[in-house]
Amino acid sequence: MSTPSILTVNNIEVIYDHVILVLKGVSMSVPRGKIVALMGANGAGKSTTLKSISTLLRGERGDVTKAALNSTASASTS
């Protein structure tokens, strides 16, 4: 049985200035409870990928699915 993903990226594409294709076909999945790293050489598209996922840049194609994160913060009282 596979672990459910908290983030799924499927074939995203980003084009700068309506001319320059900077990402094409990027896909990845982040399983719940796991730590992942996005690695690559300078200019490989790491920052652009993260900006597209966080909607700081608009992707031309592809899908990004984010799961809800439940957080329980407990405040201590003195």
C-alpha positions as CSV (number, residue, x, y, z in Angstrom):
1,M,0.0,0.0,0.0
2,S,1.4,3.4,-0.9
3,T,1.6,6.4,1.3
4,P,-0.8,9.2,0.3
5,S,0.9,12.3,-1.1
6,I,0.7,15.7,0.4
7,L,1.9,17.2,-2.9
8,T,1.6,15.9,-6.5
9,V,3.0,17.8,-9.5
10,N,2.1,16.4,-12.9
11,N,3.7,17.6,-16.1
12,I,3.9,21.3,-15.3
13,E,5.3,23.8,-17.9
14,V,6.3,27.3,-17.3
15,I,7.0,29.9,-20.1
16,Y,8.8,33.2,-19.3
17,D,7.7,36.3,-21.3
18,H,5.4,34.1,-23.5
19,V,8.5,33.0,-25.3
20,I,11.1,31.1,-23.3
21,L,10.1,27.5,-22.2
22,V,11.9,27.1,-18.8
23,L,10.1,24.0,-17.5
24,K,8.6,21.2,-19.5
25,G,7.1,18.0,-18.1
26,V,8.1,18.3,-14.5
27,S,6.4,15.8,-12.3
28,M,7.0,14.7,-8.7
29,S,5.2,13.4,-5.6
30,V,5.8,14.2,-2.0
31,P,4.6,11.4,0.3
32,R,3.0,12.4,3.7
33,G,5.6,12.2,6.5
34,K,8.6,12.2,4.2
35,I,11.4,14.7,3.6
36,V,12.3,15.4,0.0
37,A,15.0,17.5,-1.7
38,L,14.8,19.2,-5.1
39,M,18.4,19.1,-6.5
40,G,20.0,20.1,-9.7
41,A,22.6,22.2,-11.4
42,N,22.5,26.0,-11.6
43,G,19.7,27.0,-14.0
44,A,18.1,23.6,-13.9
45,G,14.7,25.0,-12.8
46,K,14.6,24.3,-9.1
47,S,13.4,27.8,-8.1
48,T,11.1,28.0,-11.0
49,T,9.5,24.7,-10.0
50,L,8.9,25.8,-6.5
51,K,7.6,29.2,-7.6
52,S,5.1,27.4,-10.0
53,I,4.0,25.1,-7.2
54,S,3.4,28.0,-4.8
55,T,1.7,30.0,-7.6
56,L,4.2,32.8,-7.6
57,L,4.6,32.0,-11.3
58,R,1.7,30.9,-13.5
59,G,2.2,27.5,-15.1
60,E,1.0,27.1,-18.7
61,R,0.1,23.4,-18.4
62,G,0.0,20.7,-15.8
63,D,-1.6,20.0,-12.5
64,V,-0.5,20.7,-8.9
65,T,-2.5,19.0,-6.2
66,K,-1.9,19.9,-2.5
67,A,-3.4,18.0,0.4
68,A,-4.8,19.7,3.4
69,L,-2.3,19.9,6.3
70,N,-3.8,19.5,9.8
71,S,-1.9,21.3,12.5
72,T,-2.6,21.1,16.2
73,A,-0.9,23.8,18.1
74,S,-1.0,23.6,21.8
75,A,-0.4,26.7,23.8
76,S,1.1,26.2,27.3
77,T,-0.4,28.3,30.0
78,S,1.5,29.4,33.1
